[in-house]
Amino acid sequence: MTEIIQFVLIAVFAGFLGSLVGLGGGIIITPALTILFGIDIKYAIGASIVAVIATSSGSAIAFVKDHMSNMRVGMLLEIFTTAGGVVGALMAGVFSSKLLYIFFSLILLNSFYGMLKKTGIITKKRVQEIVKNDKYADTFKLNSSYYDKAIKRTVNYNVTNVPHGSLIMFGAGFASGLLGIGSGAFKVIALDNYMKLPIKVSTATSNFMMGVTATASALIYFFNGTINPTIAAPIAIGTLIGSRTGAKVMQRLEAKYIRYIFLPILLFTVVNMFLKGLGVL
């Protein structure tokens, strides 16, 4: 019983952070279960997949209701993520995983620098961008608006660089299928850095997309017998609670604070992938 309570508490934190920054919570669940509880990695990943679905479901209630998630963008990019995942899975073993870890870590590092400039930490002046719809955004009507509860006004936004964002999403799926890693950081980067969506919309849309992807993956893990109900059930409950809370908090935070929370997590992901590429981890 004590262990189940601990599972729930860890999952609450993972769900809260996952819905806050759009990373699903798996980045916390998997290492926590393996390191703190000594659970086999395959069962930890199975529970992590369930946690991502719970995070997406819990946050979706608030995000979709308040038009925070851009459903059109999410469904369009999901095509490229899925295609990348299939290609990555088929090509597993063809490429050196160490070189790929280093390659993708460098891509994320470049994106980390770009996002850091937006905060004004480097230049002491926040970057203000004027975004115009590209032809694809116009064709698919990807621009939208949402009511920002932090600044108490409606925010209208446009979408650009759809081909670049789609390519990054393909790469995210490719990396996920080939290396078995979560692609939440790539999703937020594609939406925020390349397609220029507001960070709140990027976070909410990333959560929505990960739920769709994880649901398909969960079926495979379920039939493989790697989703252990005694582990996954308390994880799902805790994550659902945490994500509902995180979604409410995110909407009342100013956008800059979400970036401040996301950046250290992104840097941790970069370092982790780079060290795996060097064979240290």
N, C-alpha and C positions, 0 to 999 in steps of 0.2 A: 504493500500500500504506500509506503514511504517513497519507493522508487517511482510509482505512478504519479504521485503528487509532484515529484521533482520533474518528471517528463512534462507535466502540464505547465509548470512554472517556466521552464525553459522555452516551451512552445509559445506561451503568452508573449514572452519577450521577442522571440523570433517573428511571430506574426505581427506584432506591433511595429518592429523595425522594417519588416518586409513590406508592409502596406505603406509605410512612411516614405520609403525611398525606391520602391518598385523592384525589389530584388527577390521577392517571394518567401524569404525566410530560410531557404535551404542552405544558404551559406553559413548559418548558425547551427541548424539542426544536425546535419551530418557530422561535423567535427565534434559537437557536444556529445552525441550518442557514442561515437567511437572512442573518444579520448576520456570522457568523464565516466562512462558506464561500461566501456569495453565491449560494446555490441559489435557484432560482425558488420563489416562495411556494407554488405549487400542488403542487410535488413535496415541499416541506417539510411541508405539511399532510398529504399522503398518507403520508409517513413517520411523522408524528406519530400518525396514526390507527393504524398498525401498532404503534407504541410503546405506545399505550394498551391494545391487545389483549394485547401481550406482558406488560405490567405486571399486568394483571388475571389473566392465566393463571399467571404466576410466583408472585404473591402468593396466589392462590386455593388453591394446594396446602396452604399452611400455615393460611390463614384458615378454610377450610371444614373441614379436619381438626380444628381446635381449636374449632369452633363460634363463631368470631369474627365471621364474616359471618352476618347474619340474612337467610336466603334468602327467608323469607315476606315480610318487609318490602321487600326488594329487588325481588322479582317484582311485588308489588302496586304499588309506586311506579313501576316501569318502564312500566306502562300509561299513567300520566299524563305521564311524560317523553316517551314516544313520540308520544302524542297532541299534546302541545305542540310537538314537533318538526315534525310534519306540518302543523299549523296555521301555525306560524311560516314554514315553507318556502312554503306557499301564499300567505301575506300579504306575502312579501318585496317591498319596493318601495312598499307602501301607506303605511307609517309612516316618519317621519324617523329614520334610523339614529342620528343624533347625539343626538336627544332620548331615544331608547331607551337609548343607552349611559349617558347621565346618570341616567336613571330607575333602571336596574339597578345602577349604581354606588352610588346612594343607599340602595337596599335592602341591598346588601352592607355598606355603611358602618354601617347600623343593626345588622346582625347581628354585625359586627366589635366594636361597642361591647358588645353583649350577651355575646359570648364573652369579651371582655376582663374583664368584671365577674366571670365565673365563675372566672377565674384568681386573683382577689384582688389584682391589681396596682393597681386603682383604690381599692377599699374597704379594702385591707390585710387582708381576710378573705374566704376562699374561700366562694362561695355553695353551700350544700348544699340540694338540692331533693328533696322527697318526691314521687315520681312514682307515680300510680295509672293503671292501664289505663283508656282510655276505652271506650265500647261497641264501637267498631270493632276495637280491639285485642283485646277479648274475643271478638268474633265470629270474627275471622280467626286467633286464637291467635298474636298477634305477639310477646308477651313471651317471653323466653328467658333463657339464662345462658351464661357462658363461664368458663374457668379463666384467671385473670390470673397470668401467670408472674412479673410484677414484684412483686406483693404476696403471691404464693403462696396464693391462695384463690379459691374459686368466687364469681363475681359474678352475682347474680340481678338482672334489671332488667325494668321495665315499659315500656309504650309509650303515649304519649298524643298528643293533637292531630293525629290521623291526617288529618282534612280539611285542616288548615292545612299540614301537611307535603306532602300531595298537591297542594295549590294551588301551593306553592313549586316542586315538581317539575315541574308543568305549565309554570310560568314559566321554569324552567331549560331545558326542552325548547324552549319558544317562543323564548327568547333564542338558543339554539344554532341552531335552524333559520332564524331571521330574520337573525341577525347573523353566523353562522358561527363562533361562539366556543365554547370549551370550557365545560362546565357543572359541572365537578367541585366548584368552590367552593360552588355552590348546593346540590348534593347533600349535602355535609357539613353545611352550615348547616341544611337541612331536617331532617336526621336528628338533629343535635346540639341546635340551638337550639329547634326547634319540637316535635319528637317525643320529645325528651329521652332518646335512646339514649346510652349511654356513648360517649365520644369514640373509643375503640378500635373499638367496634362500628360507629360511624358511618364511620370511615376504611375499615374492611374491607368494609363493605356498599357504600360508594361505589365502591371499586375493582371489586367484582363487577358493579355496575350499569353502570359505564362500559365494561366489556368487552363486555357484551351490546349496548349501544347502538353501540359502535364497530365491532363485527362487521358489523352491518347497513350502516353507512356505508362500510365498507371495500370492500364489493362494488361500490358505486357508483363509488368512486375507482378501483378495479381496472379496471372496464370503460371508464372514462373515460381510462385510460392514464396517470393521475397518480401511480401507485405505481411508482417506479423501483426495480427490484430491487437495483441496485448501491448505492443509498442506504438503502432500507428493510431489506435483509437484515442488514447490520452493526448498524443501529439496533435491530432486533428482538432480535438476539443479546445486545447489551449491556444492553438494557432488561430482558430476561429474567433475566440474571445479577443486575443491580441490584435488581430487584423481589424476588427470592428472598431476598437478603440483607436488604433493607429490611423484609420481612415478619417475619423472625426477630428483628431488632433492635426493631421496633415492639412486639412482644409482651413484651419484657423491659424496656421503658421505662415509667416511671410516666405515668399519663394526663396529668398537668399539663405534662410536657415535650413531649408531642405537641401540646398547645395552644400552647405557646411557639414551636414550629417552624411551626405552621400560621398563627398570627396575622400574622407579617410577610409571608408569602406572600399571605394574604388582603388585607392592606393594599396590597401591590403591585398586586394585581388591581383593587382599587377605584380606585387612582390612575390606572392604565393605562386603565381604561374611561372614567373621568371626562375624562381628557385627549383621548381619542378623540372623546368627545361634544363637546368644545370645539373639535375640529378641529386640535389641536396635533400629534397623532400620526396 
